[in-house]
Amino acid sequence: MNTIACTPASVPTPIPVRELLPWVVFAGLLLLLTLYFVGTEGGAASMISGMNVHEFLHDARHLLGFPCH
């Protein structure tokens, strides 16, 4: 009986932390910015006048449990 041995075509290489760290920081900042707009924009600490941002994110507020009215 013949046995066939399979060798992997390529070996995955690990990504160095030095290359991954800027992307993790960028994603964290985007997350904090999103959390700000969903959580507090349109309230007492509003940076943008009017209720446009509040109304645009209204359902996301309720989904995440933020009270808004």
N, CA, C and O of each residue as an XYZ file, in Angstrom:
276
protein
N       0.830     -1.164      0.000
C       0.000      0.000      0.000
C       0.880      1.235      0.000
O       1.855      1.313      0.747
N       0.540      2.177     -0.823
C       1.318      3.407     -0.918
C       0.803      4.428      0.087
O      -0.404      4.548      0.298
N       1.710      5.154      0.698
C       1.343      6.254      1.582
C       1.808      7.558      0.950
O       2.926      7.668      0.446
N       0.935      8.524      0.992
C       1.249      9.815      0.418
C       1.395     10.813      1.571
O       0.483     10.993      2.377
N       2.533     11.438      1.624
C       2.790     12.435      2.664
C       2.558     13.818      2.080
O       3.095     14.164      1.028
N       1.762     14.591      2.771
C       1.487     15.956      2.324
C       2.365     16.917      3.102
O       2.442     16.855      4.329
N       3.009     17.781      2.393
C       3.789     18.823      3.041
C       3.056     20.148      2.846
O       2.499     20.394      1.776
N       3.050     20.996      3.860
C       2.338     22.272      3.717
C       2.983     23.143      2.639
O       4.207     23.197      2.515
N       2.149     23.814      1.876
C       2.657     24.665      0.798
C       3.369     25.889      1.365
O       4.375     26.333      0.812
N       2.861     26.425      2.444
C       3.518     27.573      3.069
C       3.338     27.489      4.574
O       2.361     26.931      5.073
N       4.275     28.041      5.264
C       4.237     28.044      6.720
C       3.849     29.457      7.163
O       4.497     30.425      6.765
N       2.797     29.587      7.982
C       2.404     30.933      8.422
C       3.486     31.558      9.299
O       4.080     30.891     10.146
N       3.727     32.829      9.086
C       4.708     33.543      9.900
C       3.974     34.442     10.889
O       2.983     35.078     10.532
N       4.446     34.496     12.107
C       3.783     35.347     13.102
C       3.979     36.831     12.780
O       5.006     37.232     12.233
N       2.980     37.629     13.129
C       3.066     39.077     12.935
C       3.725     39.682     14.170
O       3.261     39.456     15.288
N       4.793     40.440     13.987
C       5.445     41.048     15.153
C       4.530     42.075     15.828
O       3.760     42.764     15.159
N       4.620     42.168     17.130
C       3.797     43.090     17.906
C       4.086     44.527     17.478
O       3.182     45.362     17.494
N       5.309     44.826     17.102
C       5.684     46.166     16.682
C       4.893     46.612     15.453
O       4.592     47.797     15.312
N       4.558     45.690     14.579
C       3.758     46.021     13.403
C       2.262     46.039     13.714
O       1.508     46.740     13.039
N       1.829     45.305     14.693
C       0.414     45.199     15.028
C      -0.053     46.324     15.949
O      -1.221     46.712     15.903
N       0.829     46.844     16.768
C       0.469     47.832     17.781
C      -0.173     49.101     17.213
O      -1.172     49.546     17.778
N       0.327     49.711     16.140
C      -0.355     50.911     15.629
C      -1.796     50.652     15.197
O      -2.650     51.523     15.362
N      -2.079     49.482     14.653
C      -3.443     49.155     14.237
C      -4.345     48.945     15.440
O      -5.523     49.301     15.402
N      -3.813     48.377     16.493
C      -4.602     48.185     17.715
C      -4.928     49.534     18.348
O      -6.049     49.745     18.811
N      -3.963     50.443     18.373
C      -4.204     51.782     18.913
C      -5.234     52.519     18.057
O      -6.134     53.163     18.596
N      -5.113     52.430     16.742
C      -6.065     53.072     15.828
C      -7.474     52.524     16.033
O      -8.431     53.296     16.088
N      -7.615     51.209     16.147
C      -8.923     50.599     16.367
C      -9.490     51.019     17.724
O     -10.695     51.241     17.845
N      -8.645     51.130     18.735
C      -9.103     51.578     20.048
C      -9.612     53.005     20.022
O     -10.624     53.318     20.650
N      -8.913     53.881     19.295
C      -9.372     55.262     19.173
C     -10.692     55.355     18.420
O     -11.566     56.138     18.791
N     -10.841     54.560     17.364
C     -12.119     54.531     16.647
C     -13.242     54.030     17.541
O     -14.361     54.540     17.479
N     -12.954     53.038     18.367
C     -13.952     52.520     19.293
C     -14.367     53.584     20.307
O     -15.554     53.739     20.595
N     -13.396     54.315     20.846
C     -13.726     55.367     21.800
C     -14.507     56.498     21.145
O     -15.423     57.043     21.760
N     -14.169     56.862     19.919
C     -14.907     57.896     19.207
C     -16.343     57.453     18.944
O     -17.278     58.238     19.105
N     -16.517     56.207     18.544
C     -17.860     55.670     18.322
C     -18.658     55.640     19.626
O     -19.838     55.988     19.648
N     -18.014     55.229     20.693
C     -18.688     55.195     21.991
C     -19.100     56.591     22.427
O     -20.168     56.761     23.015
N     -18.269     57.599     22.150
C     -18.639     58.975     22.485
C     -19.879     59.400     21.711
O     -20.831     59.916     22.296
N     -19.873     59.186     20.403
C     -21.000     59.652     19.597
C     -22.288     58.916     19.951
O     -23.359     59.521     19.969
N     -22.197     57.625     20.232
C     -23.403     56.888     20.586
C     -23.845     57.236     22.000
O     -25.041     57.328     22.273
N     -22.887     57.429     22.898
C     -23.236     57.606     24.295
C     -23.565     59.005     24.740
O     -24.499     59.191     25.520
N     -22.830     60.008     24.270
C     -23.024     61.331     24.854
C     -23.337     62.431     23.858
O     -23.821     63.485     24.270
N     -23.091     62.247     22.594
C     -23.338     63.331     21.640
C     -24.830     63.623     21.562
O     -25.649     62.709     21.457
N     -25.164     64.869     21.612
C     -26.550     65.303     21.604
C     -27.072     65.567     23.002
O     -28.221     65.974     23.170
N     -26.250     65.344     23.992
C     -26.665     65.585     25.362
C     -26.061     66.871     25.900
O     -25.839     67.818     25.146
N     -25.796     66.909     27.194
C     -25.271     68.112     27.833
C     -23.841     68.413     27.392
O     -23.440     69.576     27.386
N     -23.064     67.399     27.025
C     -21.666     67.585     26.629
C     -21.510     67.561     25.115
O     -20.482     67.107     24.611
N     -22.491     68.031     24.396
C     -22.488     67.967     22.938
C     -21.440     68.889     22.340
O     -21.308     70.040     22.754
N     -20.688     68.379     21.357
C     -19.721     69.188     20.627
C     -20.332     69.731     19.338
O     -19.862     70.738     18.809
N     -21.363     69.082     18.833
C     -21.996     69.474     17.583
C     -23.391     69.984     17.908
O     -24.165     69.300     18.578
N     -23.719     71.199     17.431
C     -25.032     71.755     17.746
C     -26.112     71.058     16.928
O     -25.850     70.515     15.855
N     -27.315     71.087     17.451
C     -28.430     70.447     16.766
C     -28.621     69.013     17.223
O     -27.855     68.496     18.037
N     -29.642     68.385     16.691
C     -29.986     67.025     17.099
C     -29.763     66.003     15.983
O     -30.233     64.869     16.080
N     -29.050     66.396     14.927
C     -28.868     65.487     13.797
C     -28.110     64.223     14.179
O     -28.517     63.121     13.814
N     -27.011     64.376     14.910
C     -26.220     63.208     15.312
C     -27.025     62.347     16.272
O     -27.000     61.120     16.180
N     -27.736     62.983     17.187
C     -28.557     62.240     18.147
C     -29.609     61.398     17.429
O     -29.781     60.220     17.740
N     -30.299     61.989     16.487
C     -31.344     61.254     15.778
C     -30.770     60.156     14.895
O     -31.387     59.103     14.735
N     -29.597     60.391     14.323
C     -28.963     59.385     13.478
C     -28.561     58.153     14.299
O     -28.639     57.026     13.809
N     -28.136     58.367     15.534
C     -27.665     57.273     16.383
C     -28.690     56.852     17.432
O     -28.348     56.137     18.374
N     -29.926     57.280     17.286
C     -30.944     57.050     18.307
C     -31.156     55.557     18.612
O     -31.165     55.167     19.780
N     -31.324     54.736     17.595
C     -31.568     53.314     17.829
C     -30.338     52.619     18.410
O     -30.472     51.686     19.202
N     -29.148     53.063     18.026
C     -27.932     52.470     18.593
C     -27.840     52.766     20.084
O     -27.367     51.931     20.856
N     -28.286     53.938     20.487
C     -28.294     54.252     21.913
C     -29.158     53.275     22.698
O     -28.745     52.749     23.732
N     -30.368     53.040     22.188
C     -31.263     52.127     22.885
C     -30.735     50.692     22.850
O     -30.871     49.958     23.830
N     -30.143     50.295     21.743
C     -29.583     48.951     21.637
C     -28.487     48.726     22.660
O     -28.393     47.643     23.237
N     -27.653     49.740     22.894
C     -26.543     49.618     23.836
C     -26.918     49.987     25.271
O     -26.088     49.890     26.175
N     -28.166     50.410     25.480
C     -28.640     50.674     26.831
C     -28.387     52.078     27.335
O     -28.470     52.313     28.541
N     -28.077     53.029     26.450
C     -27.902     54.418     26.860
C     -29.258     55.100     26.916
O     -30.012     55.042     25.945
N     -29.586     55.742     28.028
C     -30.834     56.497     28.069
C     -30.686     57.807     27.308
O     -29.645     58.458     27.392
N     -31.703     58.194     26.576
C     -31.596     59.446     25.839
C     -32.880     60.261     25.892
O     -32.907     61.370     25.358
N     -33.922     59.771     26.499
C     -35.114     60.584     26.672
C     -35.960     60.030     27.779
O     -37.019     60.580     28.082
